[in-house]
Amino acid sequence: MAEGPNWRENSISSGAMRTGTDLNPTYTKFLTKCNNCELFRLTQFYRDRLEQAIEEEVDGVSKLITYKRQFSGQEHAEIIKLAEIGNRRESSKLLLNLVMEKGALARRVMWESFVTMHRSVPKLDKILKEMQELDSDSYMNTKQDLSKISNHLKDVQHKHKETLRVQTETLTVNTILIKEKVKILQLVDRYAELTIISTVRDRTLVEHELLARGRDHEEWRKKHLRRELEKIRTDQLFQSSFSPKKSNPGSSAAVSGVPGIGKTTMVQKIVYDWATGKIYPHFQFVFSFKFRDLNTINCRINLRNLILFFYPYFGNVLGELWKNPEGLLFIFDGLDEFKDSTNFADNHRNPEPQSMCTGPEGWCEVSDIVYSLIQHKLLPGCSVLVTSRPTTFHLLEKVKINVWAEILGFVGDERKEYFNKFFEDQTVAAAVFKHVEENGILYTMCYNPSYCWILGLSLGPFFTQTDWRQQQVPKTITQLYSYYIYNILENHRREIESPRDVLLKLGEMAFTGVSEKKIVFRNGDLIKYNLQPSQFLSGFLMELLERDDSAQSVVYTFPHLTIQEFAAALAQFLTPNPRDIQKLLRETNRKEDGRFEIFLRFVVGLSSPQAARPLEKFLDPFLHQTSQVIDWVKEKVEGQIGNTAGETGKRNLLNTFHYLFESQNKMLAQSTVGSMETLSFCELRLTPIDCAVLSQTIGLCDTIKYLSLQKCYIQCEGLQRLEPILHKCEGLRLSCNNLEDSGVKLLCPALMKTNCKIRKLDLSDNALTDSCAEHLASALITNQSLTALQLNANNLGDSGVKKLTAALVNPECKIQRLSLSDNNLTNSCAEDLTSALSTNWVVKNLDLGWNKLGDSGVKLLSEALRKPDCKIWQLHLYENGLTDSGAKDLASALRTKESLTHVYLQGNSFTDQSVPALCDLILTCRNLLLINLGSNQFSADGKKTLKSLWESRSGLKVMA
């Protein structure tokens, strides 16, 4: 590699490339200390993360490097070309490849470019901060080769790897078919890569996890993963730039994920890849444990015996392993299933060595062994991986974790890919996915592999059996789970005896589990509810309660938490003696931690004939409970409609809408919400599922006039679910929802409907650009109802306003209030705006504040304002960089406007020179009620003169 002879003279100085951005002196000093070899190693060490970090700013990085003459114009053009066609990852790879080929000077220039840009690129800033704290051993490759082991350990290592390979090479998948109850598939064929981020989202999970994680899934990846969050592969959890060695030996990683997202399968893939030599060769031995298995050990034990309990073939060689702890990886899967998990959160845990497991031969509780391994008190230098549901992740807050990660699951095309793998017949796969994609409720569930599995099992028969009618395909979550149980019963009809009795007992056990937040059951639990453990060795019950006998003691779990909740709900309709179900519903509804939320929806959903009908074929009618459930829902809705003050009230109302949706009872919905006029969920975060439910509810209401969804973070996907009903509202407030241009394009068809009633539309603060302006203009030309349009705090720019004026010049345009404040407008758009307003002066309230029109822009605007056809009521030109020249033009144009009542000119640069013209405006504009001239540059005398006019006319207010 060629070395530049005078690299220090050629390095980028502060204010690189005249950007005005100062280099961080701390970062610059660190880079200066790094010799060329260290910088080469650092680049190699962080290479994967640098590729991610510069994706969105690759053109800027390339420009800086080209400016310092390290890239040719042709090389820069090739990098930009890849970025422009959307292949930013390849573009960043090419940039790094070129830099590494060119040598030390190019690398140094690149790193100095990173320092220049770090404030605007969070991922780069994170890497630069880490570098300064890094132990040089982490990236200089000076570690000993931990993969080398003594000959007498090779045999046991070979046996261990072979054992793990056999245990992990296949996936067992339930099919609910009696002929083929399970499919044994190769892990490598079925495993689908999940998106894992090297950060855990900070969110309190009050609601059920199905709702809490489905809400911003797509946007989270599209926005934050691109700019701030880093994707991390399973082979990067240890000894990579994500987990650099600092002062403490060893490394700990924690991975969070909701039920069914793929934590256990991810662990299986890690173990399989290590056993087959694909990842982590520096680990001599990997020991994997499930917390649910550790629950079976109810006595004190030491680490030696714990390993021998699960891996007995290690015999007497464990003593050799303790000598090299850095070659050991311990994996603990499912902290949320650990009966002693509360010990991890014990703030009073005694940190003294004698109360912790400091040696592998010391006897203590299992929880202490796990805790001590993670804290590096036991076998310092070993590495530990822990997985958990988000609800118990906080238990690790006090633990020393190097890498915190979260599994996001499937997004976009990954959902479709799952169904293509699930069904051998691709025609069926396409039909199922099309149905899911068109149903907002079902599609939102598909980020989670377990939900995809349930959808595949439940929906598959509808598209493989020609005698089933299309209109019967499930549309609600209750209907979906009802058909899931139906398919199991249908496929096992010959072997079933008293299914109603068995499902009642199973459901009662499930309900206790939901009440106690319990998802793992034992033989004792089954016996307590008169369920014989032998029943679960074969037959249809195997499909409802999975038996896990990998441990010494057998445990049982429902395939997914939502199946447990459905079984619990179903039991309420199977009891032979009618009970007071309304009392149960009221009691469970009072729980504010969300544990009963899905349970309640299932109960209400089962009161619907569409959901109950398939199950009644095997379980007999549910009649005696249905009417009570409907009465409870009616009571809930009627009590909540008038009580939406605060977040709790809004959330409760939204939950009642979910009940109505699951009930699919149109008469009930119309009798309770059919006469609503106003609906506001301002500042309540809404999921796409919420939006789909809201859409159906409003669809049943013929009186709705005002819908306010300000700061509901509905985004484009939520708006898509709402689109069918938006035209019904007279007032529609959608500000602060991050809709972006794609959202506005979805909204335009609603505006163009002949029966559109929208009069007031607020799209402020939605990251809109000129790209959506043409679509919006076309919609406004067609629309016959809109009179007020708010587009404040976007980025339409001059080009966007130019496109909008095509609608304003249309004689049919009825917009009287137009708000374009804070849209990065300059004098360049003033001519187009003036021309449009002069042609069709229907606008009565014009807000152009917080822009940069300047005097030249206002001079042009004044020509339109001066015309007799102009009947302006309110004019907002605050914070526009106006001087006395602009003030005089405005005063001249407005002085005789009898329609003018309010003028806002605060935050400009008017001085005493404009006071005479402004006084003339105030005195001659007879109907003026308010003029705001605050935060200008008047002297005390100037302000006094202006304020003195306050008393010149009754009702006039002058602010200076």
Residue pairs with C-beta under 8 A, 6 or more apart in sequence:
1 101
1 102
1 103
1 104
2 102
2 103
2 104
2 105
3 36
3 103
3 104
3 105
4 10
4 103
4 104
4 105
7 104
7 105
7 108
10 68
10 105
10 109
11 108
11 109
11 112
12 23
12 64
12 68
12 109
12 112
12 113
12 116
13 23
14 22
14 23
14 28
15 21
15 22
16 23
16 64
16 67
16 112
16 113
16 116
17 63
17 64
17 67
17 68
17 116
19 116
21 116
21 117
21 119
23 112
23 115
23 116
24 115
24 118
24 128
26 132
27 115
27 118
27 128
27 132
28 112
28 115
30 131
30 132
31 39
31 108
31 111
31 112
31 115
34 42
36 104
36 107
36 108
38 136
38 139
38 140
39 104
39 107
39 108
39 111
40 104
40 107
41 139
41 140
41 141
42 111
42 131
42 139
43 50
43 96
43 99
43 100
43 107
43 110
43 111
44 139
45 138
45 139
45 241
45 244
46 127
46 131
46 241
47 96
48 236
48 240
48 241
49 123
49 127
49 230
49 241
49 242
50 92
50 96
50 127
51 89
51 92
51 93
51 96
52 89
52 92
52 123
52 230
52 231
53 121
53 123
53 124
53 127
53 230
54 61
54 92
54 95
54 114
54 121
54 124
55 88
55 89
55 91
55 92
55 226
56 88
56 121
56 226
56 227
57 117
57 120
57 121
58 79
58 83
58 88
58 91
58 92
58 95
59 79
59 80
59 83
60 117
61 95
61 110
61 113
61 114
61 117
62 71
62 76
62 79
62 80
62 95
63 76
64 109
64 113
64 116
64 117
65 71
65 76
65 95
65 99
65 106
65 109
65 110
65 113
66 72
66 73
66 75
66 76
68 109
68 113
70 99
70 102
70 105
70 106
70 109
70 110
71 79
71 98
75 98
78 94
79 91
79 94
79 95
79 98
80 91
82 88
82 90
82 91
82 94
83 91
98 106
99 106
99 107
99 110
100 107
114 121
114 124
114 127
114 128
115 128
117 124
118 124
118 125
118 128
119 125
121 227
122 227
122 228
123 227
123 228
123 230
126 230
127 241
130 241
130 244
133 246
134 244
134 246
135 244
135 245
135 246
135 247
136 142
137 143
137 245
138 244
138 245
138 246
139 241
139 244
143 282
145 282
146 282
146 283
146 284
146 324
146 326
146 327
147 281
147 282
147 284
147 327
149 157
149 284
149 324
149 327
150 320
152 317
152 320
153 284
153 317
153 320
153 321
156 313
156 314
156 315
156 317
157 284
157 285
159 313
160 285
160 311
160 313
160 314
161 274
161 275
161 276
162 275
163 311
163 313
164 271
164 272
164 274
164 275
164 286
164 288
165 272
165 275
165 276
167 271
168 187
168 268
168 269
168 271
168 272
168 275
169 186
169 187
169 188
169 272
170 184
170 185
170 186
170 187
171 184
171 185
171 186
171 187
171 190
171 191
171 265
171 268
172 182
172 183
172 184
172 185
173 182
173 183
173 184
173 185
173 190
173 453
174 181
174 182
174 457
174 543
174 546
174 559
175 181
175 182
175 183
175 457
176 457
176 484
176 487
176 488
176 491
176 543
177 491
178 491
178 492
178 494
178 495
181 542
181 543
187 268
187 269
187 272
188 272
190 421
191 265
191 269
192 410
192 414
192 417
192 418
192 421
192 449
193 414
194 261
194 262
194 266
194 407
194 408
194 409
194 410
194 449
195 221
195 225
195 231
195 407
195 408
195 409
195 410
195 411
195 414
196 231
196 232
196 233
196 234
196 255
196 266
196 405
196 406
196 407
196 408
197 225
197 229
197 230
197 231
197 232
197 405
197 406
197 408
198 229
198 230
198 231
198 232
198 242
198 403
198 404
198 405
199 229
199 230
199 404
199 405
199 406
200 254
200 256
200 390
200 393
200 404
200 405
200 406
201 220
201 406
203 212
203 390
205 212
205 390
205 391
205 594
206 212
206 592
206 593
206 594
207 594
207 597
208 594
208 595
208 597
208 598
209 258
209 259
209 389
209 390
209 391
209 561
210 258
210 445
210 448
210 451
210 562
210 598
211 594
211 597
211 687
211 689
212 258
212 390
213 258
213 390
213 447
213 448
214 444
214 445
214 447
214 687
214 688
214 689
215 685
215 686
215 687
215 688
215 689
215 690
215 713
216 685
216 713
216 715
217 408
217 409
217 411
217 444
217 447
218 411
218 412
218 715
218 717
219 715
219 717
219 738
220 229
220 408
221 408
221 411
225 231
225 408
230 242
232 242
232 403
232 405
234 266
234 269
234 270
234 273
234 279
235 273
235 278
235 279
235 280
236 242
236 243
237 243
237 253
237 255
237 270
237 385
237 403
237 405
238 251
238 253
238 280
238 283
238 329
238 383
238 385
238 403
239 245
239 251
239 280
239 282
242 403
243 251
243 253
243 402
243 403
245 251
248 376
248 380
248 400
249 325
249 326
249 376
249 380
249 381
250 325
250 326
250 376
250 379
250 380
250 381
250 382
250 383
250 384
251 383
251 384
251 402
251 403
252 374
252 376
252 383
252 384
252 385
252 386
252 399
252 400
252 401
252 402
252 403
253 383
253 384
253 385
253 386
253 401
253 402
253 403
253 404
253 405
254 385
254 386
254 387
254 388
254 393
254 396
254 399
254 401
254 403
254 404
254 405
255 263
255 266
255 385
255 386
255 387
255 388
255 405
255 406
255 407
256 387
256 388
256 389
256 390
256 393
256 404
256 405
256 406
256 407
257 263
257 387
257 389
257 390
257 406
257 407
257 409
258 389
258 390
258 409
258 448
259 389
259 448
259 450
259 519
259 560
259 561
260 448
260 449
260 450
260 451
260 453
260 560
260 561
261 407
261 409
261 448
261 449
261 450
262 407
262 409
262 449
263 333
263 334
263 387
263 388
263 407
264 290
264 333
264 334
264 387
265 449
266 387
266 407
267 288
267 331
267 333
267 385
267 387
270 279
270 286
270 331
270 385
271 286
271 288
271 331
273 279
273 280
274 280
274 283
274 286
274 329
275 286
280 286
280 329
282 326
282 327
283 327
283 328
283 329
283 383
284 321
284 324
284 327
284 328
285 321
285 327
285 328
285 329
286 328
286 329
286 331
287 307
287 310
287 311
287 328
287 329
287 330
287 331
288 331
288 333
289 306
289 310
289 330
289 331
289 332
289 333
290 332
290 333
290 334
290 337
290 550
290 551
291 332
291 333
291 334
291 335
291 336
291 337
291 338
291 341
292 334
292 337
292 338
292 520
292 548
292 551
292 555
292 557
293 310
293 550
293 551
293 555
294 332
294 338
294 366
294 370
295 337
295 338
295 339
295 520
295 555
296 551
296 552
296 553
296 555
297 306
297 309
297 366
300 363
300 364
300 365
301 309
301 363
301 364
301 366
301 369
302 357
302 360
302 361
302 362
302 363
302 364
302 369
303 357
303 360
303 361
303 362
303 369
303 373
303 378
303 379
304 318
304 360
304 361
306 366
306 369
307 314
307 318
308 314
308 315
308 318
309 552
318 360
321 327
321 328
322 360
322 379
325 379
325 380
325 381
325 382
326 381
326 382
326 383
328 379
328 382
328 383
329 382
329 383
329 384
329 385
330 373
330 382
330 383
330 384
330 385
331 384
331 385
331 386
332 370
332 384
332 385
332 386
332 387
333 387
334 387
334 388
335 341
335 344
335 386
335 387
335 388
335 389
335 392
335 393
335 395
335 396
336 388
336 389
336 391
336 392
336 519
337 519
337 520
338 367
340 365
340 366
340 367
341 367
341 392
341 395
342 395
343 349
343 365
343 367
343 368
343 371
344 367
344 371
344 395
344 396
344 398
344 399
345 394
345 395
345 397
345 398
347 398
349 355
349 371
350 356
353 377
356 364
356 368
356 371
356 372
356 375
356 377
356 378
357 364
357 368
357 369
357 372
357 377
357 378
358 372
358 377
358 378
359 378
360 378
360 379
364 372
369 378
371 399
372 378
373 379
373 382
373 384
374 384
374 386
374 396
374 399
374 400
374 401
375 399
375 400
376 382
376 400
386 396
388 395
388 396
390 406
408 447
409 447
409 448
409 449
410 418
410 446
410 447
410 448
410 449
410 452
411 447
415 433
415 436
415 443
415 446
415 447
415 452
416 433
418 446
418 449
418 452
419 429
419 432
419 433
419 436
419 452
419 456
420 426
420 429
420 433
422 429
422 452
422 453
422 456
423 429
423 432
423 456
423 460
425 464
428 460
428 463
428 464
431 463
432 455
432 456
432 459
432 460
432 463
435 442
435 459
435 462
435 463
435 473
436 442
436 443
436 446
436 455
436 459
437 443
439 475
439 692
440 688
440 689
440 691
440 692
440 695
440 720
440 721
441 475
441 476
441 477
441 689
441 692
441 693
442 455
442 474
442 475
442 477
442 480
443 688
444 687
444 688
444 689
444 692
444 717
445 451
445 452
445 455
445 477
446 452
446 455
450 559
450 560
451 560
451 562
453 559
454 480
454 481
454 484
454 559
454 560
454 562
454 563
455 480
457 484
457 487
458 474
458 480
458 481
458 483
458 484
458 487
459 473
459 474
459 480
459 483
461 468
461 483
461 487
462 468
462 470
462 472
462 473
474 480
474 482
474 483
475 664
476 605
476 608
476 610
476 611
476 661
476 662
476 664
477 562
477 598
477 601
477 602
477 605
477 662
478 566
478 601
478 602
478 604
478 605
478 606
478 608
478 611
478 662
479 605
479 608
479 610
479 611
479 664
481 562
481 563
481 566
481 602
482 605
482 606
482 611
482 612
482 614
482 615
483 614
484 563
484 566
485 503
485 544
485 566
485 570
485 615
486 614
486 615
486 617
486 618
488 540
488 543
488 544
489 496
489 499
489 540
489 615
489 617
489 618
491 540
492 539
492 540
492 543
493 618
495 539
495 540
496 539
496 540
496 618
499 540
499 618
499 619
500 574
500 618
500 619
500 620
502 531
502 535
502 541
503 567
503 570
503 571
503 574
503 619
504 571
504 574
504 575
505 529
505 530
505 531
506 529
506 531
506 541
506 544
506 545
506 567
506 571
507 567
507 568
507 569
507 570
507 571
507 572
507 574
508 529
508 568
508 571
509 521
509 525
509 526
509 528
509 529
509 531
510 558
510 564
510 565
510 567
510 568
510 571
511 568
511 571
511 599
512 518
513 519
513 521
513 564
513 568
514 564
514 565
514 568
514 595
514 596
514 599
515 595
515 596
517 595
519 557
519 558
519 561
519 564
520 555
520 556
520 557
521 545
521 555
521 556
521 557
522 553
522 554
522 555
522 556
523 533
523 553
523 554
525 556
526 532
526 533
526 536
526 556
527 533
533 554
535 541
536 542
536 545
536 547
536 556
537 547
543 559
544 558
544 559
544 563
544 567
545 556
545 557
545 558
546 556
546 557
546 558
546 559
547 554
547 555
547 556
548 554
548 555
548 556
548 557
558 564
558 567
562 598
565 598
565 599
565 602
566 602
568 599
568 602
569 599
569 600
569 602
569 603
569 605
569 606
570 602
570 606
570 615
572 579
572 581
572 584
572 603
572 606
572 625
573 606
573 612
573 622
573 625
573 626
574 619
574 622
578 624
578 625
580 628
581 603
581 625
581 628
581 629
581 632
582 628
582 629
582 631
582 632
585 600
585 603
585 629
585 632
586 632
588 596
588 599
588 600
589 596
589 600
589 636
597 655
600 655
600 659
601 658
601 659
601 662
602 662
603 629
604 629
604 633
604 659
604 662
604 663
605 611
605 662
605 663
605 664
606 612
606 622
606 629
607 622
607 625
607 626
607 629
607 630
607 633
607 663
607 665
608 662
608 663
608 664
608 665
610 664
611 662
611 664
612 621
612 622
612 626
616 622
630 663
630 665
630 668
633 656
633 659
633 660
633 663
633 665
633 668
634 668
634 671
634 672
636 656
636 659
637 656
637 659
637 660
637 672
637 673
638 672
640 649
640 652
640 653
640 656
641 653
641 672
641 673
641 676
643 649
643 652
643 653
644 650
644 653
644 680
647 683
647 684
650 680
650 681
650 682
650 684
651 684
653 681
654 681
654 684
654 686
654 690
654 693
654 694
657 673
657 693
657 694
657 697
658 690
658 693
660 668
660 669
660 672
660 673
660 693
660 696
660 697
661 692
661 693
661 696
661 697
663 669
666 700
669 697
669 700
670 700
670 701
673 697
673 700
673 701
674 700
674 701
674 702
674 703
675 701
675 703
676 701
676 703
676 704
677 703
677 704
677 705
677 706
678 704
678 705
678 706
678 708
679 698
679 704
679 706
679 707
679 708
680 706
680 707
680 708
681 694
681 708
681 709
681 712
682 708
682 709
682 710
682 711
682 712
682 733
683 710
683 711
683 712
684 712
685 712
685 713
686 694
686 709
686 712
686 713
686 714
686 718
687 718
688 714
688 717
688 718
688 720
688 721
690 718
691 714
691 717
691 718
691 719
691 721
691 722
692 721
694 721
694 722
695 721
695 722
695 723
695 724
695 725
698 704
698 707
698 725
698 728
698 729
699 724
699 725
699 728
701 728
702 728
704 728
704 729
705 729
705 730
705 731
706 729
706 730
706 731
706 733
707 726
707 729
707 731
707 732
707 733
708 731
708 733
709 733
709 734
709 737
710 733
710 734
710 735
710 736
710 737
710 762
711 735
711 736
711 737
712 718
712 737
713 737
713 738
714 722
714 734
714 737
714 739
715 737
715 738
715 739
715 740
715 743
716 739
716 740
716 742
716 743
716 746
718 737
719 734
719 737
719 739
719 743
719 746
719 747
720 746
723 746
723 747
723 749
723 750
726 732
726 747
726 750
726 758
727 750
727 751
727 753
727 755
727 756
727 757
727 758
728 757
729 757
729 758
730 757
730 758
730 759
730 760
731 758
731 759
731 760
732 758
732 760
732 761
732 762
733 760
733 762
734 747
734 761
734 762
734 763
734 766
735 762
735 763
735 764
735 765
735 766
735 790
735 792
736 764
736 765
736 766
737 743
737 766
738 766
738 767
739 747
739 763
739 766
739 767
739 768
740 766
740 767
740 768
741 768
741 769
741 771
741 772
743 766
744 763
744 766
744 768
744 772
744 775
744 776
745 772
745 775
747 763
747 779
748 775
748 776
748 778
748 779
749 779
750 756
750 758
751 758
751 761
751 779
751 780
751 782
751 783
751 786
752 778
752 779
752 782
752 783
756 783
756 784
756 785
757 785
758 783
758 785
758 786
759 785
759 786
759 787
759 788
760 786
760 787
760 788
760 817
761 786
761 788
761 789
761 790
762 790
763 789
763 790
763 791
763 794
764 790
764 791
764 792
764 793
764 794
764 819
765 792
765 793
765 794
766 794
767 794
767 795
768 791
768 794
768 795
768 796
768 800
769 794
769 795
769 796
769 797
769 800
770 796
770 797
770 799
770 800
770 803
772 800
773 796
773 799
773 800
773 801
773 802
773 803
773 804
774 803
774 806
776 803
776 804
776 807
777 803
777 804
777 805
777 806
777 807
778 807
780 786
780 789
780 804
780 807
780 810
780 813
780 815
781 806
781 807
781 810
781 812
781 813
784 812
784 814
785 814
786 814
786 815
787 814
787 815
787 816
787 817
788 815
788 816
788 817
788 845
789 815
789 817
789 818
789 819
790 817
790 819
791 818
791 819
791 820
791 823
792 819
792 820
792 821
792 822
792 823
792 847
793 821
793 822
793 823
794 822
794 823
795 823
795 824
796 804
796 820
796 823
796 824
796 825
797 823
797 824
797 825
797 829
798 825
798 826
798 828
798 829
798 832
800 823
801 820
801 823
801 825
801 829
801 832
801 833
802 829
802 832
805 832
805 833
805 835
805 836
807 813
807 815
808 815
808 818
808 836
808 837
808 839
808 840
808 843
809 835
809 836
809 839
809 840
810 840
811 840
813 840
813 842
814 842
815 842
815 843
816 842
816 843
816 844
816 845
817 843
817 844
817 845
817 847
818 843
818 845
818 846
818 847
819 845
819 847
819 876
820 847
820 848
820 851
821 847
821 848
821 849
821 850
821 851
821 876
822 849
822 850
822 851
823 851
824 851
824 852
825 848
825 851
825 852
825 853
825 857
826 851
826 852
826 853
826 854
826 857
827 852
827 853
827 854
827 856
827 857
827 860
828 857
829 857
830 853
830 856
830 857
830 858
830 860
830 861
831 860
833 861
833 864
834 860
834 861
834 863
834 864
835 864
837 843
837 846
837 861
837 864
837 870
838 863
838 864
838 867
838 869
841 864
841 867
841 869
841 870
841 871
841 872
843 872
844 871
844 872
844 873
844 874
844 899
845 872
845 873
845 874
846 872
846 874
846 875
846 876
847 874
847 876
848 861
848 876
848 877
848 880
849 876
849 877
849 878
849 879
849 880
849 904
850 878
850 879
850 880
851 879
851 880
852 880
852 881
853 861
853 877
853 880
853 881
853 882
854 880
854 881
854 882
854 886
855 881
855 882
855 883
855 885
855 886
855 889
857 880
858 877
858 880
858 882
858 886
858 889
858 890
859 885
859 886
859 889
862 889
862 890
862 892
862 893
863 893
864 870
865 872
865 875
865 890
865 893
865 894
865 897
866 892
866 893
870 897
870 899
871 899
872 894
872 897
872 899
872 900
873 899
873 900
873 901
873 902
874 900
874 901
874 902
874 903
874 904
875 894
875 900
875 902
875 903
875 904
876 904
877 890
877 903
877 904
877 905
877 908
878 904
878 905
878 906
878 907
878 908
878 932
879 906
879 907
879 908
880 886
880 907
880 908
881 908
881 909
882 890
882 905
882 908
882 909
882 910
883 908
883 909
883 910
883 911
884 910
884 911
884 913
884 914
886 908
887 905
887 908
887 910
887 914
887 917
887 918
888 914
888 917
890 905
890 921
891 914
891 917
891 918
891 920
891 921
892 917
894 900
894 903
894 921
894 925
895 920
895 921
895 924
895 925
896 924
896 925
897 925
898 925
898 926
898 927
899 927
900 925
900 927
900 928
901 927
901 928
901 929
901 930
902 928
902 929
902 930
902 931
903 928
903 930
903 931
903 932
904 932
905 931
905 932
905 933
905 936
906 932
906 933
906 934
906 935
906 936
906 959
907 934
907 935
907 936
908 936
909 936
909 937
910 918
910 933
910 936
910 937
910 938
911 936
911 937
911 938
911 939
911 942
912 938
912 939
912 941
912 942
915 938
915 942
915 945
915 946
918 931
918 933
918 946
919 945
919 946
919 949
921 928
921 931
922 928
922 931
922 946
922 949
922 952
922 956
922 958
923 949
923 952
928 956
929 955
929 956
929 957
930 956
930 957
930 959
931 957
931 958
931 959
932 959
933 946
933 958
933 959
933 960
934 959
934 960
936 960
938 946
938 960
942 960
943 960
946 958
946 960
947 958
947 960
949 956
949 958
950 956
950 957
950 958
